[in-house]
Amino acid sequence: MQPAIATTSTPKPALLAEGVSKAFISGHQRTQVLNNLSLSIEAGELTLISGPSGCGKSTLLAILSGLQKVDSGRVQALGSELGQLDLRALERFRLQHTGFVFQGFNLFPALSAFEQVELPLSHMGLSRTEARRRARLSLEEVGLAHRMRLRPAELSGGEKQRVAIARALAKEPELLFADEPTSALDSANGQMIIDILHRIATTHGTTVLCVSHDPRLVVHADRVLAMEDGRILSDRRNSARIDDSNGISP
């Protein structure tokens, strides 16, 4: 009797784009933003998409997160074909599986940091007790336990971005998308945001996809993709990534 042959299945990528093209039309002007782009993003890593302004990196992020439709090609996220989901199903997918961090923070002026983080959790159907627990833990994780009762006007830029990260983190997302998260911050605060994003990927197993032209992010990424004119020019893994396993100072 022949011995059984062990087989290993290759894990599916967290994000997959195949032959994706996207153009925007303004009047008679047609601008091609993405050109037959294919990409596979592994789970549990911090992947950086870098490149100059206008190269298509933010559009790619929006497409991979389901915020924009492709003109041609296909996009798969966590095994789901985004192009086959209707608007309601896409909204439900983003609510349940994704978190977003933007350059402009997107905080509500009248809400405290704690309320900012707690609010999306109620839409996920969590109990008030669980929502409050997650909000508190997430704010503690980003070093804002002592600032959670303050409103955005009372917070620095770096603190506002940490609130935004805590809001995304509290959802316990499998996918975290960050669009230029450090561009509005000074060097010290930008470095802290980079450290937090990397730690989320490492300790939570979250797939973090970040688009930025900030060179400080490069050494913290597991993988760096360079874009230009709607195409990926280079794809490299970072073997010299800095170890940032120390705690976050408030």
N, C-alpha and C positions, 0 to 999 in steps of 0.2 A: 504494500500500500504506500503510495506516494505521500510524503509529508505535506501538510498544508503550507502554502506559500503566503507569507505575511504580505499584506498590501497596505500601503499608506496613501491616504487621500490628501491631495493638495488643498489646503484651506482656501475658501473663496475670498477674493479681495473684498475689503469693506466698500470700496468705490471703484467703479469701472466705467470708462468712457471708450467707445469704439467709433472711430470715423466721425467725430463730432465737428460740425461746422455751424457757425452762427454769424449772421450779418445784421446790421441795423440800417434802416432806411429813413432818411430825413429829407422830405421833398423829393428831388430828383437825385439826391446823393445816396449812394449805397456804400456802406463801409463794412468790409469783411473783417470780422474780429477774431474768429477761430477758423482754422483751415484744416479740416480732416484730421483732427487731433485724437490720438488714442492714449490712454493712461490707465494704470492700475495702481490703487493705493492700498497698502497692507493695513490690517487692523492693528490697533494698539501702538501706533507710531505717530511721531510728530513729523509731518511732511511740510516742507516750505516750498512755495511757488514764488520765485523771485523774478524780477524783470522791471524794465522801465515803465513809467506811466503810459497807458494806452496800449500795452502789449497784449491785453486780453486776459490777464490773470484774474481780475475781479469778476469778469464775465464767466470764466471757467468755474470759479467758486460758486457763483449763483446757479449755474447749470447743474453742477454736481450736487448741490443742496436742494434742487427742485424749485428754486425761486424763478428760474427762467426755462423756457422750452428751447430745444435745439431745432435748427432748420433741417438738419439731416444727421444720421448717426443714432446711437443709442447710449443711454446712461443707466447704470444699475447701482443701487445703493442698498447695502445689506441684503442683497439677493432680490430686491424688488426692482422691476423695470419702471422707472419713473415716468417714461413716456406713455405707459399704459394706465396710469392712475388719473382719475378725474380730479377736479380742483378740490373737492371735499376730502378725497382720499389722500391727496398730497398734503393738505393742511394737517390732517390727522397724523400722517407719517412724520412731518416735521415736529409736531407737538410731542409725539411719543419718543422719537429716536434722535433728535438733533438739538444742538445748542448753538447759538450765534453770538459772536462778539464783534462789534463794529468800531470803526475809528471814532465815531461821534458819541459813543456810550449809550445813547438811546434810553435815558432814564427819565422818569416822570418827576417834574419839579416838586410836586406836592407830597410825594411819598418818601418815607424814610428808607434807608438802605435795606433794613429788614423787610419792609413792605414791598420794595422792588423785587426782592428775591422770592418772597412768598407768593406774590400775585400769580405768576404763570402756573404754579403748582396746583392752585384751585381749579384751573381749567383742565388739568390732567385727571381730575376725579379723586385726588388724594384727600384724606380726612384733614381737618384743620390741625389736629395734633401732629400728624405726620408732616404736613406742609411746614409747620413751625419748626419741627425738629430738623428737617432738611435745610431750611433757610438758615437756622442758627449754625449748624455744622459747616455749611458752605462758607458762610462769612468768617467763621473761625479759621477755616482752612486757608483763606486768602489773607489772613492777618487783620481782620476788621471787627473782631469781637467787641472792641471798645468804641467802635464808631457806628454800630448798626442802627442807632436811633436817630442819626443825623440825616438831613435832607441833602440833595446834590449841591445846593448853594453853599453848604458848610463843609464840603469835601474838596480835596485837591483833585487835579486831573488823574493822577495815578490811583487815588482812592476810588474815583468814579469808575475807572476801568476795572478795578478789582471787584467792585459791586456788580458790574456787568458780567464778569467771569463767574462770580458766585451765583448769579441768577441762572446762567447757563448750566453750571455744575450741579446745582440743586436738582435739576431734572434727571440727573444720572444718565446723560445721553451716551449713546454709542458713538455718535459722530459729533465733533465740535468744529465749527467753522469760524475762523477769525480773519477779518478783512482789515488789514493795516492796523493792527491793535496797538502799535507803539508809536505811530507817526505823529500823534499830537502830544507826546510826552517827552520830558527831558530824559537825560541819559540814565539817571538813577532809577526813575520810575519805569522807564522802558525796560531796563534790565530786570526789574522785579516781575514785570508782566511776562517776559520771556521765560523766566525761571518757573513761574506758576504754570504756564501752558505746558512746558516740558514735563513738569511733575505730574500734571493731570494725565498725560499720556502714559507715563511710567507707572504710577501707582494705581490708577483706575482702569488701565487698559483701554482708555478711550482713543479712538482714532481722531487725531487733531490735524486739520488741514488749515494752513495759514498762508495767506498771500501778503507779501510785504516786499518793499525795496530796502528795508532796514538791514544793513550788513551784520548787525549784532545777532540777528536770529540764526545766521548760517551755522555757527559753531554749536548751537543747541539742537539743531534738527537732526533727526535720524536720516533724513533724505532731503536732498535739495534739487529741485527742478528749476532750470532757468528757461524763461520764456522770452520770445521776441517775435513780433508780427504774427501773433496767433498760433505759433508753433513752439514745441518744446525743443530747445537747442541742446540741452545737456541734462543728464540724470545721474546723480552720484550719491552714494551713501557716505555718511560722515563717520569715519572711524576714529576721529580725534575729538569727538563730542565731549564737551566739558561736563564733569560730574557735578551735579547741583543737588545732591541728596540732603543738604543741610536744610534746616527749617527756615520758614519765612519770617522775617522780622516785621512787626507791625509798623 
